[in-house]
Amino acid sequence: MFAVYAESFSTDDPLSGLVVGERPDPEAPDGWTTVTVKAASLNHHDVWSLRGVGLKEDALPMILGCDAAGYDEDGNEVVVHAVVSDPSWTGDETLDPRRSLLSERYQGTFADKVVVPKGNVVPKPPSLSFEEAACLPTAWLTAYRMLFVQGRLKPGDTVLVQGAGGGVATALIALAHAGGLKVFATSRDETKRKRALELGADEVFESGARLPVRVDAVMETVGKATWSHSVKSLRPGGRIVISGTTSGPDVSNAELTRVFFLQLEVIGSTMGTRQELASLVNMLDATGVRPVIDRVLPMEQARDGFAAMADGDLFGKVVFTR
């Protein structure tokens, strides 16, 4: 079958290990099902995999891709949940220490077919296109959990989204607006600030700018470059929810005095559960909110999408179609 896969690793030139070619058809073990892929979306995770982060050399060649939408074996339209937990695990699968994402231990979604546990498929409503649905399982699910599960935000609360432009940040803005929150967003780029307003941000600011009010929560995916500003932007008792560190994890000033004196919460957040993915899908079906898609490419042109993500030349998601 056709597939886009990692053949080798390179820190300096990650795309050198990317192959667009053929791989054997997958076989579904007991309790698993085969999904015929119609659309799959690209994540930073895929570029990091080509650098050897989160992917072991003895797992190569590995088909990349966490996210997909397509048809199950009965012809139903479905969305694939990317988190694969241990069969013995019960409860929140994101807390399973043996959990894995598709394209780490198990072959990923950038192919004609992908096999997943039967519990890892969620019905896709007709209102969502395959391209839109394929954006949800990683970036949009991460954003949903950050806001409404870990962040515990409710209509009328104020939230700051740092670094508007990336897949998670654009999802955070759109979902927060749809959820009745007052949304502030930051970016170094004026064009991205304008796009954030179009997505539903109430006000936008340059990175590091003082906000008109202190917010109930900050959604943090940037890390080192924005951390101090995030802490300073919170009201007493406020929360930072962090799901990534795209500018680096090492923070020279953790603002610990502010954290304890103002009784702030710092909450980690990773992906989401199958039930949260189903809730997210239902929310988009009900509200009409749709993922921001930067470009749609046939999977044969996957290298162009990887190059755009590696260069940071994106606003929203890259989607590959079959």
Buried (B, 14 or more C-beta within 10 A) or exposed (E): EBBBBBEBBEEEEBEEBBBBEEBEEBEBEEEBBBBBBBBBBBBBBBBEBBBBEEBEEEBBBBBBBBBBBBBBEEEEBBBBBBBBBEEEEEEBBBEBEEBBBBBBBBBBBBBBBBBBBEBBBBEBBEEBBBBBBBBBBBBBBBBBBBBBBBBBBEEEBBBBBBBBBBBBBBBBBBBBBBBEBBBBBBBEBEEBBBBBBEBBBBBBBEBBEEBEEBBBBBBBBBBBBBBBBBBBBBBEEBBBBBBBBBBEEEBEEEBEEBBEEBEBBBBEBBBBBBEBBBBBBEBBBEEEBBBBBBBBBEBEBBBEBBEBBBEEEBBBBBBBBB
